[in-house]
Amino acid sequence: MKVIGLTGGIGSGKSTLLKWFQMKGVPCFESDAVGRELLNSSLRDSVILRFGEDIYFDGILDRNKMAKKVFGDKKALADLNKIVHPAVNEAFNNFIEKNQNAPFIINESAIIFETGKYKDFYKVILVISPKNVRINRIILRDNVNKENVLSRMKHQLSDSKKIKLADFIIENITLNEFYLKAAEILQKLKK
């Protein structure tokens, strides 16, 4: 079975593309969503131990508060990654076991290149979008200010660096062109 990586900077549209692949019947693992789910369940005690009880509100991680704590502090971000990444990797291994008969699966993660994990994939799909569009999407989606978004972006590689490492690149400007390019990639992956 081939494992395809799907990545893109915050607000690029990688989740939209992942949903499209799911609708086409491709087994998809959404690392970011699994990580959020684990942070609200089995990882909660570890997170509270490291970051304090006030990081949760009514039992749910306050993502904005967490972002403020980790996206200006390399040690805090590294500590969070040490808590989350092993648990997400274990969940992904379980996902692979359940989908052994699929010709390929997709693993979506925002930091495939930053962690060096891209080397483990058969191919990597990169979703890119203009920076100002991405900023506006995140402000609307997460109800945060521009400085908060820029702080998060600072911890991801630039698109120009990612493009050099990706096998397929989809520019997300208009949905029609976005899905046409996705269909081309899907055909290539099926071969």
VEXVONU-948578 format. One record per atom (N, C-alpha, C, CB): x, y, z. Coordinates in steps of 0.05 Angstrom, whole numbers, plus 5000, padded with zeros to 4 digits. Glycine has a CB too. Layout:
% residues N
XYZ/...
//
This chain:
% residues 191
501749765000/500050005000/501850255000/498150005024/500950444984/502450694982/501250905001/502450804953/502951045016/501951255033/502751525021/503251225062/500651685016/501051945003/500752155025/498951994980/502652345026/502552565045/501052795032/505352655053/499452935048/497953175039/498553395059/494853115037/499553615049/500353825067/499854095055/503253805075/500254305070/499954575061/500054755086/497354625045/500755005082/500855195104/498055235116/502055455096/497955345139/495455405153/493755575134/495955555180/491255495131/489355645114/489655595084/489655925120/491255405076/491755365048/489455225034/494255215044/488055055049/485854895037/486354605037/485354995009/488254505052/488854225053/486554055063/491354165069/485054165083/482754015093/480553995072/481654155118/480154205056/478254195034/478953975014/478054465020/481553955008/482453754990/482153475002/485353804982/482753445027/482453195041/479553095039/483353215070/477653275044/474853205042/474153115014/473053435051/475253244994/474753164966/475752884961/476153364947/478152814970/479252544967/477452344982/482152524978/476452415005/474652235020/472152185004/473952355048/471052384991/468652354975/469152174951/467552624966/471652164943/472351984920/472951704930/474852104905/472651654955/473051384966/475851314975/472251184946/477551504976/480351464985/480351465016/482351674973/481551265029/481851275058/483751505066/482851005069/482751675083/484351915091/484551935121/482952165080/487051995129/487652035158/488252325162/490051855167/486752455178/487052745183/488552785209/484352885184/491252805207/492952825230/492153055249/495752865222/491553285237/490953515254/488353465270/490553765236/486353355258/483753295272/484153085293/481553215252/485752875286/486252665306/487752775329/487852435293/489752955324/491253085346/489353245364/493353265334/487553395352/485653555368/483853375385/483853725350/482953155373/481252955388/482852835411/480352735369/485352765407/486952645428/487552845450/489552535417/487953095442/488453305462/486053345481/489153575448/483653285471/481253305487/480453045501/478953395470/482152845498/481452585511/483952475525/480352385490/485252285513/487352135526/489852295533/488251905508/490352525519/492752685525/492152915544/493752795498/489652945552/488953175569/490653205594/486053155577/491052975608/492552995634/495453085629/492552715648/496652985608/499453065601/499653355594/500552895578/497653455579/497653735572/497253915596/495453785551/495353835614/494853985638/497353995656/492453875654/498753765658/501153755674/503253955663/502353465673/503553975637/505554155625/504654445623/506254055598/502054485616/501154755609/499154875629/499954755582/498154725648/496354825668/493454765661/496655125671/491754755682/488954695678/487354905662/487654655705/488355155663/486855375650/486955355619/487955635658/488455155609/488655115580/486154985569/491154945573/484454875587/481954745580/479654915591/481754455590/477454925575/475055055584/472754855580/474555325568/471454785602/469254585601/470254325588/466854685585/472754245595/473853995585/474853995557/471853785587/474754225543/475654245515/478054435514/473354345497/480054345499/482454505496/481754785484/484554365479/482754995496/482455265486/484755305466/482455485509/484155255441/486355265420/487655535418/485155185393/486055745421/487256015420/489256065442/485056235420/488455975466/490156005490/492755835486/488755925516/492355595475/494755425470/496555545450/493855145461/495355655428/496955785408/498656015419/495155895385/497456175437/498856395449/501256295466/497056565467/500856055479/502955945496/505255825479/501855735514/504655695457/506755545443/507955685419/505655285435/506455865406/507455985381/509356225386/505256065364/510256265410/512256465415/514456355433/510956715429/514256095437/516055955456/516855685445/514655925484/519255665434/520255425421/520155185439/523055465410/520855215465/520854995484/518054895489/522155095511/516155075492/513354995496/512254855472/511655245502/512954945448/512054815423/513254535421/512754975398/515854515428/517154245427/515854055448/520154275433/515254165471/513953995492/511153905482/513654155518/509654075470/507054005460/507353785438/505554245448/509253825420/509753625399/510553355411/511953725380/512153355432/512953095445/510552955457/514953155467/508453105465/506052985475/504252875453/504453185493/503953035432/501952975411/503052785390/501153225398/505452825380/506352675356/506452365360/509052765349/507452265382/507451975386/504551855386/508851895412/502751995398/499951895399/498651905372/498252065419/499152115356/498152125329/499351915311/498652415317/501951865314/503251655299/502051375305/506251655304/501551325330/500251075338/497451045325/500051055369/495951265326/493251265313/493551215283/491851535319/495551335271/495951295242/496650995236/498151475231/498350875252/499050595248/496550415250/501150505269/494750485268/492250335271/490550375246/490650425296/490550625235/489050685211/490150525187/489250985204/492750495185/493950335163/493050045166/497050345165/493049935190/492149665194/489349615184/492349585224/487549815189/484749785181/484349815151/483149995196/486249935137/485949995109/487949855092/486150295104/488849615100/490949465086/490249405057/491449205100/487649375050/486949305023/486649535004/484349155024/486949775014/486750014996/489350034980/486250275013/489150114954/491550154938/493350374949/490750214909/492050584960/493650794973/491850934993/494750994952/493051065012/491651225032/493051505033/491651095060/491551695044/492651965047/492952035076/490852165032/495252145083/495752235110/496152545108/498352095123/494252685119/494352975119/495753075145/491553105117/497653255141/498953375164/500153645156/501253195175/499853845173/500854115167/503854125166/499754315187/505253945180/508153975184/509753735173/508754015213/508953635151/510353405138/513253475132/508853315112/513653715121/516353795114/517953875138/516354015093/516754025156/518054125179/519253905197/516154305196/517853675198/518753445215/520453255200/516253305225/520753285173/522353095157/520752845150/524853015172/518252835158/516552605153/515952555123/513852635168/516252765107/515752745078/517352515065/516353005064/519652455077/521352235066/520051965069/524052235081/518151935087/516751685091/514451625072/515751675119/513751825056/511451795038/512251725010/509852055038/510451574997/510851504969/510951764951/508651314959/508951934956/508752194942/507652394962/507052184916/508152654957/507052864974/505653064957/509253004991/503153134965/501553334952/501653584970/498553244948/502353814957/502454064971/500254254961/505254194968/498754364980/496654564973/497854834980/493954504988/497755014961/498755284965/496555484959/501355344948/496755714971/494855934967/496256194975/492255884985/495356414962/496656674969/496456734999/495356904953/498556855010/498756895038/496457065049/501457035045/495757275035/493557455045/490857295046/493257705027/490457115027/488056955027/488056765051/487756785000/490356645056/490556465078/490156605105/493456335079/491256845107/490857005132/487957055137/492457265130/486557155116/483757215119/482056965126/482657345093/482656745114/481256495120/481556425149/482256265102/483956445160/484456365188/483156565207/487456345193/483256815201/481957015218/478956955220/482357305206/477656895197/474856825198/474256555211/473756825169/475956355205/475456085215/475856065245/477255885201/478056185255/478856145283/478156385300/481856095284/477056595288/476356835303/478756945319/474056775323/481056985304/483457085316/484357335300/485756875316/486357475311/487357715297/489657635278/488157925317/490457825262/492557785242/495157715254/492858035224/495857835277/498357785290/498557485299/498757965314/496257385309/496057105317/496656915294/493357045330/495456985271/495756815247/498656825238/493956915224/499857065237/502657095228/504556945247/503457395227/503856945273/505556795292/505456495286/504456845321/503156395279/502956105272/504456045246/500056025269/504156225226/505456185200/508456185203/504656405181/509456335222/512356355226/513656085232/512956555248/512155905242/513155635250/512955425228/511755545275/512055515204/511855325182/513755425160/508955315171/514755235145/516555305123/515055465102/517655045110/516455625088/515155785066/514355605043/517156015056/512355685028/511455535005/513755484985/509055674991/515455684982/517655654963/519555424970/519255914961/519955384996/521655155005/520154895002/522455195034/517554895008/515954655006/515654554977/513154695019/515354744959/514954684931/517254514920/514654934914/519654564930/522054414921/521954124930/524554544931/520454064951/520353794963/517853644955/520453814992/515853774944/513253644938/513353504911/510953854939/511653294908/511353154883/509153274866/510852854888/506953364879/504753494866/504053754881/502253304866/503353954865/502754214877/499954304866/504954434871/498254374884/495654484877/495354764888/493254294887/494854954870/494455224878/491455264883/495555434857/490755354907/487955384915/487155684913/487555284944/486255754889/485256024885/482356014878/486856174862/481655864857/478855814851/478255514855/478155904821/475955454866/475255174872/475055004847/472655164887/474155124825/473854964800/476654864791/472655134778/478555044789/481354964781/482554774802/483055214777/482054824827/483054664849/482154374846/481954784877/479554334841/478554064838/479353934812/475454064840/479754084791/480753974766/483553864769/480654184743/485254014783/487953924788/487953684807/489654164801/486153684826/485953454845/485153204829/483753504867/483353224810/482552994793/484952894777/480253074775/486553074767/488952984752/490852824770/490453234741/491252924794/493052794813/491852514821/493452964838/489252504825/488052254833/488452044810/484952294838/488152124786/488651934763/491451834763/487952074736/493352014768/496251934769/496751734792/498052184771/495451784815/495951614838/494651334833/494751734863/492551324817/491251064812/492850884794/488451114800/494751004779/496350844760/498450684774/497651034739/
//
